[in-house]
Amino acid sequence: MNEWVVFKEVVGNMEADIIKGKLEAYDIPVQIAGEAYSRIAGLEHGEMSFVKILIPRKYLERAKKIFEEGA
């Protein structure tokens, strides 16, 4: 079983989409939580606009390295 963990929590869908695309480019599976509500409400700031980026735990260290190195 692959446990999904929060990789990042960001404000708004634009940043979430960019991070998701980068992770997927490195073949890291991604799920987004909170995206639907944020899009419907049109929120890009405030507590209700937070979007969680989830990845399988086994990819966590790899994803951190990708973003640390700015690859």
mmCIF file of the N, C-alpha and C atoms, coordinates in Angstrom:
data_MODEL
# 
_entry.id   MODEL 
# 
loop_
_atom_site.group_PDB 
_atom_site.id 
_atom_site.type_symbol 
_atom_site.label_atom_id 
_atom_site.label_alt_id 
_atom_site.label_comp_id 
_atom_site.label_asym_id 
_atom_site.label_entity_id 
_atom_site.label_seq_id 
_atom_site.pdbx_PDB_ins_code 
_atom_site.Cartn_x 
_atom_site.Cartn_y 
_atom_site.Cartn_z 
_atom_site.occupancy 
_atom_site.B_iso_or_equiv 
_atom_site.pdbx_formal_charge 
_atom_site.auth_seq_id 
_atom_site.auth_comp_id 
_atom_site.auth_asym_id 
_atom_site.auth_atom_id 
_atom_site.pdbx_PDB_model_num 
ATOM 1   N N  . MET A 1 1  ? 0.845   -1.190 0.000   1.00 0.00 ? 1  MET A N  1 
ATOM 2   C CA . MET A 1 1  ? 0.000   0.000  0.000   1.00 0.00 ? 1  MET A CA 1 
ATOM 3   C C  . MET A 1 1  ? 0.885   1.248  0.000   1.00 0.00 ? 1  MET A C  1 
ATOM 4   N N  . ASN A 1 2  ? 0.518   2.197  -0.817  1.00 0.00 ? 2  ASN A N  1 
ATOM 5   C CA . ASN A 1 2  ? 1.264   3.439  -0.912  1.00 0.00 ? 2  ASN A CA 1 
ATOM 6   C C  . ASN A 1 2  ? 0.545   4.541  -0.136  1.00 0.00 ? 2  ASN A C  1 
ATOM 7   N N  . GLU A 1 3  ? 1.142   5.006  0.923   1.00 0.00 ? 3  GLU A N  1 
ATOM 8   C CA . GLU A 1 3  ? 0.556   6.068  1.728   1.00 0.00 ? 3  GLU A CA 1 
ATOM 9   C C  . GLU A 1 3  ? 0.831   7.414  1.067   1.00 0.00 ? 3  GLU A C  1 
ATOM 10  N N  . TRP A 1 4  ? -0.210  8.229  0.918   1.00 0.00 ? 4  TRP A N  1 
ATOM 11  C CA . TRP A 1 4  ? -0.063  9.571  0.352   1.00 0.00 ? 4  TRP A CA 1 
ATOM 12  C C  . TRP A 1 4  ? 0.202   10.538 1.495   1.00 0.00 ? 4  TRP A C  1 
ATOM 13  N N  . VAL A 1 5  ? 1.171   11.434 1.288   1.00 0.00 ? 5  VAL A N  1 
ATOM 14  C CA . VAL A 1 5  ? 1.540   12.422 2.307   1.00 0.00 ? 5  VAL A CA 1 
ATOM 15  C C  . VAL A 1 5  ? 1.522   13.811 1.681   1.00 0.00 ? 5  VAL A C  1 
ATOM 16  N N  . VAL A 1 6  ? 1.373   14.816 2.523   1.00 0.00 ? 6  VAL A N  1 
ATOM 17  C CA . VAL A 1 6  ? 1.390   16.197 2.039   1.00 0.00 ? 6  VAL A CA 1 
ATOM 18  C C  . VAL A 1 6  ? 2.834   16.587 1.737   1.00 0.00 ? 6  VAL A C  1 
ATOM 19  N N  . PHE A 1 7  ? 3.084   16.940 0.492   1.00 0.00 ? 7  PHE A N  1 
ATOM 20  C CA . PHE A 1 7  ? 4.401   17.407 0.090   1.00 0.00 ? 7  PHE A CA 1 
ATOM 21  C C  . PHE A 1 7  ? 4.512   18.916 0.318   1.00 0.00 ? 7  PHE A C  1 
ATOM 22  N N  . LYS A 1 8  ? 3.496   19.637 -0.096  1.00 0.00 ? 8  LYS A N  1 
ATOM 23  C CA . LYS A 1 8  ? 3.460   21.090 0.101   1.00 0.00 ? 8  LYS A CA 1 
ATOM 24  C C  . LYS A 1 8  ? 2.019   21.529 0.285   1.00 0.00 ? 8  LYS A C  1 
ATOM 25  N N  . GLU A 1 9  ? 1.857   22.650 0.955   1.00 0.00 ? 9  GLU A N  1 
ATOM 26  C CA . GLU A 1 9  ? 0.562   23.308 1.054   1.00 0.00 ? 9  GLU A CA 1 
ATOM 27  C C  . GLU A 1 9  ? 0.768   24.721 0.534   1.00 0.00 ? 9  GLU A C  1 
ATOM 28  N N  . VAL A 1 10 ? -0.004  25.083 -0.470  1.00 0.00 ? 10 VAL A N  1 
ATOM 29  C CA . VAL A 1 10 ? 0.179   26.384 -1.122  1.00 0.00 ? 10 VAL A CA 1 
ATOM 30  C C  . VAL A 1 10 ? -1.139  27.139 -1.156  1.00 0.00 ? 10 VAL A C  1 
ATOM 31  N N  . VAL A 1 11 ? -1.055  28.405 -1.472  1.00 0.00 ? 11 VAL A N  1 
ATOM 32  C CA . VAL A 1 11 ? -2.244  29.242 -1.580  1.00 0.00 ? 11 VAL A CA 1 
ATOM 33  C C  . VAL A 1 11 ? -2.597  29.380 -3.059  1.00 0.00 ? 11 VAL A C  1 
ATOM 34  N N  . GLY A 1 12 ? -3.770  28.914 -3.410  1.00 0.00 ? 12 GLY A N  1 
ATOM 35  C CA . GLY A 1 12 ? -4.266  29.080 -4.765  1.00 0.00 ? 12 GLY A CA 1 
ATOM 36  C C  . GLY A 1 12 ? -3.859  27.960 -5.708  1.00 0.00 ? 12 GLY A C  1 
ATOM 37  N N  . ASN A 1 13 ? -4.637  27.868 -6.772  1.00 0.00 ? 13 ASN A N  1 
ATOM 38  C CA . ASN A 1 13 ? -4.471  26.795 -7.742  1.00 0.00 ? 13 ASN A CA 1 
ATOM 39  C C  . ASN A 1 13 ? -3.307  27.001 -8.696  1.00 0.00 ? 13 ASN A C  1 
ATOM 40  N N  . MET A 1 14 ? -2.966  28.233 -8.983  1.00 0.00 ? 14 MET A N  1 
ATOM 41  C CA . MET A 1 14 ? -1.900  28.485 -9.942  1.00 0.00 ? 14 MET A CA 1 
ATOM 42  C C  . MET A 1 14 ? -0.579  27.867 -9.472  1.00 0.00 ? 14 MET A C  1 
ATOM 43  N N  . GLU A 1 15 ? -0.197  28.136 -8.245  1.00 0.00 ? 15 GLU A N  1 
ATOM 44  C CA . GLU A 1 15 ? 1.047   27.575 -7.709  1.00 0.00 ? 15 GLU A CA 1 
ATOM 45  C C  . GLU A 1 15 ? 0.954   26.053 -7.621  1.00 0.00 ? 15 GLU A C  1 
ATOM 46  N N  . ALA A 1 16 ? -0.205  25.550 -7.214  1.00 0.00 ? 16 ALA A N  1 
ATOM 47  C CA . ALA A 1 16 ? -0.396  24.099 -7.119  1.00 0.00 ? 16 ALA A CA 1 
ATOM 48  C C  . ALA A 1 16 ? -0.230  23.441 -8.485  1.00 0.00 ? 16 ALA A C  1 
ATOM 49  N N  . ASP A 1 17 ? -0.767  24.055 -9.522  1.00 0.00 ? 17 ASP A N  1 
ATOM 50  C CA . ASP A 1 17 ? -0.656  23.500 -10.875 1.00 0.00 ? 17 ASP A CA 1 
ATOM 51  C C  . ASP A 1 17 ? 0.792   23.470 -11.352 1.00 0.00 ? 17 ASP A C  1 
ATOM 52  N N  . ILE A 1 18 ? 1.550   24.494 -11.019 1.00 0.00 ? 18 ILE A N  1 
ATOM 53  C CA . ILE A 1 18 ? 2.966   24.551 -11.417 1.00 0.00 ? 18 ILE A CA 1 
ATOM 54  C C  . ILE A 1 18 ? 3.754   23.442 -10.719 1.00 0.00 ? 18 ILE A C  1 
ATOM 55  N N  . ILE A 1 19 ? 3.545   23.292 -9.427  1.00 0.00 ? 19 ILE A N  1 
ATOM 56  C CA . ILE A 1 19 ? 4.250   22.260 -8.664  1.00 0.00 ? 19 ILE A CA 1 
ATOM 57  C C  . ILE A 1 19 ? 3.844   20.877 -9.149  1.00 0.00 ? 19 ILE A C  1 
ATOM 58  N N  . LYS A 1 20 ? 2.556   20.687 -9.395  1.00 0.00 ? 20 LYS A N  1 
ATOM 59  C CA . LYS A 1 20 ? 2.063   19.400 -9.891  1.00 0.00 ? 20 LYS A CA 1 
ATOM 60  C C  . LYS A 1 20 ? 2.731   19.052 -11.218 1.00 0.00 ? 20 LYS A C  1 
ATOM 61  N N  . GLY A 1 21 ? 2.806   20.011 -12.123 1.00 0.00 ? 21 GLY A N  1 
ATOM 62  C CA . GLY A 1 21 ? 3.434   19.772 -13.415 1.00 0.00 ? 21 GLY A CA 1 
ATOM 63  C C  . GLY A 1 21 ? 4.897   19.398 -13.288 1.00 0.00 ? 21 GLY A C  1 
ATOM 64  N N  . LYS A 1 22 ? 5.593   20.058 -12.394 1.00 0.00 ? 22 LYS A N  1 
ATOM 65  C CA . LYS A 1 22 ? 7.015   19.754 -12.203 1.00 0.00 ? 22 LYS A CA 1 
ATOM 66  C C  . LYS A 1 22 ? 7.204   18.348 -11.652 1.00 0.00 ? 22 LYS A C  1 
ATOM 67  N N  . LEU A 1 23 ? 6.405   17.972 -10.668 1.00 0.00 ? 23 LEU A N  1 
ATOM 68  C CA . LEU A 1 23 ? 6.504   16.630 -10.095 1.00 0.00 ? 23 LEU A CA 1 
ATOM 69  C C  . LEU A 1 23 ? 6.175   15.569 -11.143 1.00 0.00 ? 23 LEU A C  1 
ATOM 70  N N  . GLU A 1 24 ? 5.144   15.804 -11.912 1.00 0.00 ? 24 GLU A N  1 
ATOM 71  C CA . GLU A 1 24 ? 4.753   14.845 -12.946 1.00 0.00 ? 24 GLU A CA 1 
ATOM 72  C C  . GLU A 1 24 ? 5.827   14.718 -14.021 1.00 0.00 ? 24 GLU A C  1 
ATOM 73  N N  . ALA A 1 25 ? 6.551   15.786 -14.278 1.00 0.00 ? 25 ALA A N  1 
ATOM 74  C CA . ALA A 1 25 ? 7.651   15.738 -15.253 1.00 0.00 ? 25 ALA A CA 1 
ATOM 75  C C  . ALA A 1 25 ? 8.748   14.783 -14.798 1.00 0.00 ? 25 ALA A C  1 
ATOM 76  N N  . TYR A 1 26 ? 8.842   14.562 -13.496 1.00 0.00 ? 26 TYR A N  1 
ATOM 77  C CA . TYR A 1 26 ? 9.811   13.619 -12.930 1.00 0.00 ? 26 TYR A CA 1 
ATOM 78  C C  . TYR A 1 26 ? 9.148   12.277 -12.594 1.00 0.00 ? 26 TYR A C  1 
ATOM 79  N N  . ASP A 1 27 ? 7.983   12.036 -13.182 1.00 0.00 ? 27 ASP A N  1 
ATOM 80  C CA . ASP A 1 27 ? 7.233   10.789 -13.000 1.00 0.00 ? 27 ASP A CA 1 
ATOM 81  C C  . ASP A 1 27 ? 6.854   10.518 -11.547 1.00 0.00 ? 27 ASP A C  1 
ATOM 82  N N  . ILE A 1 28 ? 6.541   11.588 -10.825 1.00 0.00 ? 28 ILE A N  1 
ATOM 83  C CA . ILE A 1 28 ? 6.072   11.450 -9.446  1.00 0.00 ? 28 ILE A CA 1 
ATOM 84  C C  . ILE A 1 28 ? 4.556   11.652 -9.463  1.00 0.00 ? 28 ILE A C  1 
ATOM 85  N N  . PRO A 1 29 ? 3.795   10.633 -9.017  1.00 0.00 ? 29 PRO A N  1 
ATOM 86  C CA . PRO A 1 29 ? 2.335   10.773 -8.986  1.00 0.00 ? 29 PRO A CA 1 
ATOM 87  C C  . PRO A 1 29 ? 1.915   11.889 -8.029  1.00 0.00 ? 29 PRO A C  1 
ATOM 88  N N  . VAL A 1 30 ? 0.859   12.607 -8.396  1.00 0.00 ? 30 VAL A N  1 
ATOM 89  C CA . VAL A 1 30 ? 0.415   13.757 -7.609  1.00 0.00 ? 30 VAL A CA 1 
ATOM 90  C C  . VAL A 1 30 ? -1.105  13.733 -7.471  1.00 0.00 ? 30 VAL A C  1 
ATOM 91  N N  . GLN A 1 31 ? -1.568  14.085 -6.288  1.00 0.00 ? 31 GLN A N  1 
ATOM 92  C CA . GLN A 1 31 ? -2.983  14.346 -6.046  1.00 0.00 ? 31 GLN A CA 1 
ATOM 93  C C  . GLN A 1 31 ? -3.082  15.728 -5.419  1.00 0.00 ? 31 GLN A C  1 
ATOM 94  N N  . ILE A 1 32 ? -4.155  16.432 -5.755  1.00 0.00 ? 32 ILE A N  1 
ATOM 95  C CA . ILE A 1 32 ? -4.377  17.765 -5.202  1.00 0.00 ? 32 ILE A CA 1 
ATOM 96  C C  . ILE A 1 32 ? -5.625  17.708 -4.320  1.00 0.00 ? 32 ILE A C  1 
ATOM 97  N N  . ALA A 1 33 ? -5.522  18.227 -3.108  1.00 0.00 ? 33 ALA A N  1 
ATOM 98  C CA . ALA A 1 33 ? -6.654  18.287 -2.179  1.00 0.00 ? 33 ALA A CA 1 
ATOM 99  C C  . ALA A 1 33 ? -7.018  19.741 -1.931  1.00 0.00 ? 33 ALA A C  1 
ATOM 100 N N  . GLY A 1 34 ? -8.297  20.055 -2.026  1.00 0.00 ? 34 GLY A N  1 
ATOM 101 C CA . GLY A 1 34 ? -8.767  21.415 -1.789  1.00 0.00 ? 34 GLY A CA 1 
ATOM 102 C C  . GLY A 1 34 ? -8.902  22.224 -3.058  1.00 0.00 ? 34 GLY A C  1 
ATOM 103 N N  . GLU A 1 35 ? -8.518  21.645 -4.176  1.00 0.00 ? 35 GLU A N  1 
ATOM 104 C CA . GLU A 1 35 ? -8.524  22.360 -5.449  1.00 0.00 ? 35 GLU A CA 1 
ATOM 105 C C  . GLU A 1 35 ? -9.940  22.734 -5.881  1.00 0.00 ? 35 GLU A C  1 
ATOM 106 N N  . ALA A 1 36 ? -10.868 21.816 -5.769  1.00 0.00 ? 36 ALA A N  1 
ATOM 107 C CA . ALA A 1 36 ? -12.230 22.067 -6.258  1.00 0.00 ? 36 ALA A CA 1 
ATOM 108 C C  . ALA A 1 36 ? -12.868 23.244 -5.538  1.00 0.00 ? 36 ALA A C  1 
ATOM 109 N N  . TYR A 1 37 ? -12.764 23.263 -4.219  1.00 0.00 ? 37 TYR A N  1 
ATOM 110 C CA . TYR A 1 37 ? -13.381 24.354 -3.464  1.00 0.00 ? 37 TYR A CA 1 
ATOM 111 C C  . TYR A 1 37 ? -12.730 25.682 -3.798  1.00 0.00 ? 37 TYR A C  1 
ATOM 112 N N  . SER A 1 38 ? -11.418 25.675 -3.887  1.00 0.00 ? 38 SER A N  1 
ATOM 113 C CA . SER A 1 38 ? -10.698 26.907 -4.180  1.00 0.00 ? 38 SER A CA 1 
ATOM 114 C C  . SER A 1 38 ? -11.104 27.452 -5.546  1.00 0.00 ? 38 SER A C  1 
ATOM 115 N N  . ARG A 1 39 ? -11.239 26.574 -6.538  1.00 0.00 ? 39 ARG A N  1 
ATOM 116 C CA . ARG A 1 39 ? -11.624 27.003 -7.889  1.00 0.00 ? 39 ARG A CA 1 
ATOM 117 C C  . ARG A 1 39 ? -13.061 27.523 -7.919  1.00 0.00 ? 39 ARG A C  1 
ATOM 118 N N  . ILE A 1 40 ? -13.965 26.806 -7.262  1.00 0.00 ? 40 ILE A N  1 
ATOM 119 C CA . ILE A 1 40 ? -15.370 27.216 -7.268  1.00 0.00 ? 40 ILE A CA 1 
ATOM 120 C C  . ILE A 1 40 ? -15.542 28.563 -6.592  1.00 0.00 ? 40 ILE A C  1 
ATOM 121 N N  . ALA A 1 41 ? -14.893 28.729 -5.464  1.00 0.00 ? 41 ALA A N  1 
ATOM 122 C CA . ALA A 1 41 ? -15.028 29.970 -4.703  1.00 0.00 ? 41 ALA A CA 1 
ATOM 123 C C  . ALA A 1 41 ? -14.196 31.104 -5.294  1.00 0.00 ? 41 ALA A C  1 
ATOM 124 N N  . GLY A 1 42 ? -13.288 30.770 -6.217  1.00 0.00 ? 42 GLY A N  1 
ATOM 125 C CA . GLY A 1 42 ? -12.435 31.788 -6.820  1.00 0.00 ? 42 GLY A CA 1 
ATOM 126 C C  . GLY A 1 42 ? -11.451 32.382 -5.837  1.00 0.00 ? 42 GLY A C  1 
ATOM 127 N N  . LEU A 1 43 ? -11.041 31.600 -4.889  1.00 0.00 ? 43 LEU A N  1 
ATOM 128 C CA . LEU A 1 43 ? -10.172 32.102 -3.830  1.00 0.00 ? 43 LEU A CA 1 
ATOM 129 C C  . LEU A 1 43 ? -8.705  31.977 -4.205  1.00 0.00 ? 43 LEU A C  1 
ATOM 130 N N  . GLU A 1 44 ? -7.972  33.020 -4.001  1.00 0.00 ? 44 GLU A N  1 
ATOM 131 C CA . GLU A 1 44 ? -6.528  32.996 -4.213  1.00 0.00 ? 44 GLU A CA 1 
ATOM 132 C C  . GLU A 1 44 ? -5.792  33.545 -2.993  1.00 0.00 ? 44 GLU A C  1 
ATOM 133 N N  . HIS A 1 45 ? -6.515  33.759 -1.915  1.00 0.00 ? 45 HIS A N  1 
ATOM 134 C CA . HIS A 1 45 ? -5.890  34.196 -0.667  1.00 0.00 ? 45 HIS A CA 1 
ATOM 135 C C  . HIS A 1 45 ? -6.819  33.845 0.491   1.00 0.00 ? 45 HIS A C  1 
ATOM 136 N N  . GLY A 1 46 ? -6.290  33.812 1.670   1.00 0.00 ? 46 GLY A N  1 
ATOM 137 C CA . GLY A 1 46 ? -7.079  33.489 2.844   1.00 0.00 ? 46 GLY A CA 1 
ATOM 138 C C  . GLY A 1 46 ? -7.063  32.002 3.154   1.00 0.00 ? 46 GLY A C  1 
ATOM 139 N N  . GLU A 1 47 ? -7.582  31.676 4.313   1.00 0.00 ? 47 GLU A N  1 
ATOM 140 C CA . GLU A 1 47 ? -7.525  30.312 4.835   1.00 0.00 ? 47 GLU A CA 1 
ATOM 141 C C  . GLU A 1 47 ? -8.203  29.284 3.927   1.00 0.00 ? 47 GLU A C  1 
ATOM 142 N N  . MET A 1 48 ? -9.279  29.644 3.272   1.00 0.00 ? 48 MET A N  1 
ATOM 143 C CA . MET A 1 48 ? -10.028 28.702 2.448   1.00 0.00 ? 48 MET A CA 1 
ATOM 144 C C  . MET A 1 48 ? -9.366  28.446 1.090   1.00 0.00 ? 48 MET A C  1 
ATOM 145 N N  . SER A 1 49 ? -8.295  29.160 0.785   1.00 0.00 ? 49 SER A N  1 
ATOM 146 C CA . SER A 1 49 ? -7.652  29.004 -0.520  1.00 0.00 ? 49 SER A CA 1 
ATOM 147 C C  . SER A 1 49 ? -6.485  28.019 -0.495  1.00 0.00 ? 49 SER A C  1 
ATOM 148 N N  . PHE A 1 50 ? -6.187  27.419 0.660   1.00 0.00 ? 50 PHE A N  1 
ATOM 149 C CA . PHE A 1 50 ? -5.062  26.493 0.744   1.00 0.00 ? 50 PHE A CA 1 
ATOM 150 C C  . PHE A 1 50 ? -5.339  25.230 -0.052  1.00 0.00 ? 50 PHE A C  1 
ATOM 151 N N  . VAL A 1 51 ? -4.342  24.815 -0.798  1.00 0.00 ? 51 VAL A N  1 
ATOM 152 C CA . VAL A 1 51 ? -4.406  23.604 -1.609  1.00 0.00 ? 51 VAL A CA 1 
ATOM 153 C C  . VAL A 1 51 ? -3.252  22.709 -1.169  1.00 0.00 ? 51 VAL A C  1 
ATOM 154 N N  . LYS A 1 52 ? -3.540  21.439 -0.917  1.00 0.00 ? 52 LYS A N  1 
ATOM 155 C CA . LYS A 1 52 ? -2.501  20.496 -0.499  1.00 0.00 ? 52 LYS A CA 1 
ATOM 156 C C  . LYS A 1 52 ? -2.061  19.655 -1.689  1.00 0.00 ? 52 LYS A C  1 
ATOM 157 N N  . ILE A 1 53 ? -0.764  19.519 -1.821  1.00 0.00 ? 53 ILE A N  1 
ATOM 158 C CA . ILE A 1 53 ? -0.173  18.692 -2.863  1.00 0.00 ? 53 ILE A CA 1 
ATOM 159 C C  . ILE A 1 53 ? 0.292   17.399 -2.205  1.00 0.00 ? 53 ILE A C  1 
ATOM 160 N N  . LEU A 1 54 ? -0.302  16.295 -2.614  1.00 0.00 ? 54 LEU A N  1 
ATOM 161 C CA . LEU A 1 54 ? -0.025  14.994 -2.018  1.00 0.00 ? 54 LEU A CA 1 
ATOM 162 C C  . LEU A 1 54 ? 0.762   14.118 -2.986  1.00 0.00 ? 54 LEU A C  1 
ATOM 163 N N  . ILE A 1 55 ? 1.716   13.389 -2.433  1.00 0.00 ? 55 ILE A N  1 
ATOM 164 C CA . ILE A 1 55 ? 2.488   12.425 -3.224  1.00 0.00 ? 55 ILE A CA 1 
ATOM 165 C C  . ILE A 1 55 ? 2.660   11.153 -2.401  1.00 0.00 ? 55 ILE A C  1 
ATOM 166 N N  . PRO A 1 56 ? 2.929   10.027 -3.048  1.00 0.00 ? 56 PRO A N  1 
ATOM 167 C CA . PRO A 1 56 ? 3.202   8.815  -2.289  1.00 0.00 ? 56 PRO A CA 1 
ATOM 168 C C  . PRO A 1 56 ? 4.461   8.995  -1.432  1.00 0.00 ? 56 PRO A C  1 
ATOM 169 N N  . ARG A 1 57 ? 4.411   8.479  -0.225  1.00 0.00 ? 57 ARG A N  1 
ATOM 170 C CA . ARG A 1 57 ? 5.525   8.634  0.715   1.00 0.00 ? 57 ARG A CA 1 
ATOM 171 C C  . ARG A 1 57 ? 6.861   8.208  0.101   1.00 0.00 ? 57 ARG A C  1 
ATOM 172 N N  . LYS A 1 58 ? 6.858   7.152  -0.716  1.00 0.00 ? 58 LYS A N  1 
ATOM 173 C CA . LYS A 1 58 ? 8.116   6.649  -1.260  1.00 0.00 ? 58 LYS A CA 1 
ATOM 174 C C  . LYS A 1 58 ? 8.810   7.649  -2.186  1.00 0.00 ? 58 LYS A C  1 
ATOM 175 N N  . TYR A 1 59 ? 8.103   8.686  -2.648  1.00 0.00 ? 59 TYR A N  1 
ATOM 176 C CA . TYR A 1 59 ? 8.694   9.707  -3.518  1.00 0.00 ? 59 TYR A CA 1 
ATOM 177 C C  . TYR A 1 59 ? 9.075   10.980 -2.766  1.00 0.00 ? 59 TYR A C  1 
ATOM 178 N N  . LEU A 1 60 ? 8.814   11.033 -1.478  1.00 0.00 ? 60 LEU A N  1 
ATOM 179 C CA . LEU A 1 60 ? 8.974   12.272 -0.717  1.00 0.00 ? 60 LEU A CA 1 
ATOM 180 C C  . LEU A 1 60 ? 10.402  12.821 -0.761  1.00 0.00 ? 60 LEU A C  1 
ATOM 181 N N  . GLU A 1 61 ? 11.380  12.009 -0.472  1.00 0.00 ? 61 GLU A N  1 
ATOM 182 C CA . GLU A 1 61 ? 12.763  12.497 -0.471  1.00 0.00 ? 61 GLU A CA 1 
ATOM 183 C C  . GLU A 1 61 ? 13.198  12.951 -1.868  1.00 0.00 ? 61 GLU A C  1 
ATOM 184 N N  . ARG A 1 62 ? 12.803  12.211 -2.880  1.00 0.00 ? 62 ARG A N  1 
ATOM 185 C CA . ARG A 1 62 ? 13.144  12.579 -4.260  1.00 0.00 ? 62 ARG A CA 1 
ATOM 186 C C  . ARG A 1 62 ? 12.531  13.934 -4.620  1.00 0.00 ? 62 ARG A C  1 
ATOM 187 N N  . ALA A 1 63 ? 11.281  14.133 -4.256  1.00 0.00 ? 63 ALA A N  1 
ATOM 188 C CA . ALA A 1 63 ? 10.603  15.395 -4.553  1.00 0.00 ? 63 ALA A CA 1 
ATOM 189 C C  . ALA A 1 63 ? 11.276  16.559 -3.828  1.00 0.00 ? 63 ALA A C  1 
ATOM 190 N N  . LYS A 1 64 ? 11.645  16.351 -2.579  1.00 0.00 ? 64 LYS A N  1 
ATOM 191 C CA . LYS A 1 64 ? 12.331  17.409 -1.822  1.00 0.00 ? 64 LYS A CA 1 
ATOM 192 C C  . LYS A 1 64 ? 13.633  17.797 -2.501  1.00 0.00 ? 64 LYS A C  1 
ATOM 193 N N  . LYS A 1 65 ? 14.390  16.814 -2.962  1.00 0.00 ? 65 LYS A N  1 
ATOM 194 C CA . LYS A 1 65 ? 15.665  17.090 -3.629  1.00 0.00 ? 65 LYS A CA 1 
ATOM 195 C C  . LYS A 1 65 ? 15.462  17.862 -4.928  1.00 0.00 ? 65 LYS A C  1 
ATOM 196 N N  . ILE A 1 66 ? 14.433  17.511 -5.671  1.00 0.00 ? 66 ILE A N  1 
ATOM 197 C CA . ILE A 1 66 ? 14.127  18.199 -6.925  1.00 0.00 ? 66 ILE A CA 1 
ATOM 198 C C  . ILE A 1 66 ? 13.887  19.681 -6.661  1.00 0.00 ? 66 ILE A C  1 
ATOM 199 N N  . PHE A 1 67 ? 13.119  19.989 -5.628  1.00 0.00 ? 67 PHE A N  1 
ATOM 200 C CA . PHE A 1 67 ? 12.801  21.389 -5.346  1.00 0.00 ? 67 PHE A CA 1 
ATOM 201 C C  . PHE A 1 67 ? 13.930  22.114 -4.645  1.00 0.00 ? 67 PHE A C  1 
ATOM 202 N N  . GLU A 1 68 ? 14.746  21.411 -3.872  1.00 0.00 ? 68 GLU A N  1 
ATOM 203 C CA . GLU A 1 68 ? 15.917  22.039 -3.244  1.00 0.00 ? 68 GLU A CA 1 
ATOM 204 C C  . GLU A 1 68 ? 16.940  22.442 -4.282  1.00 0.00 ? 68 GLU A C  1 
ATOM 205 N N  . GLU A 1 69 ? 17.129  21.592 -5.274  1.00 0.00 ? 69 GLU A N  1 
ATOM 206 C CA . GLU A 1 69 ? 18.144  21.826 -6.313  1.00 0.00 ? 69 GLU A CA 1 
ATOM 207 C C  . GLU A 1 69 ? 17.644  22.814 -7.368  1.00 0.00 ? 69 GLU A C  1 
ATOM 208 N N  . GLY A 1 70 ? 16.341  23.088 -7.355  1.00 0.00 ? 70 GLY A N  1 
ATOM 209 C CA . GLY A 1 70 ? 15.802  23.999 -8.350  1.00 0.00 ? 70 GLY A CA 1 
ATOM 210 C C  . GLY A 1 70 ? 15.818  23.418 -9.744  1.00 0.00 ? 70 GLY A C  1 
ATOM 211 N N  . ALA A 1 71 ? 15.767  22.094 -9.818  1.00 0.00 ? 71 ALA A N  1 
ATOM 212 C CA . ALA A 1 71 ? 15.811  21.407 -11.120 1.00 0.00 ? 71 ALA A CA 1 
ATOM 213 C C  . ALA A 1 71 ? 14.581  21.710 -11.933 1.00 0.00 ? 71 ALA A C  1 
# 
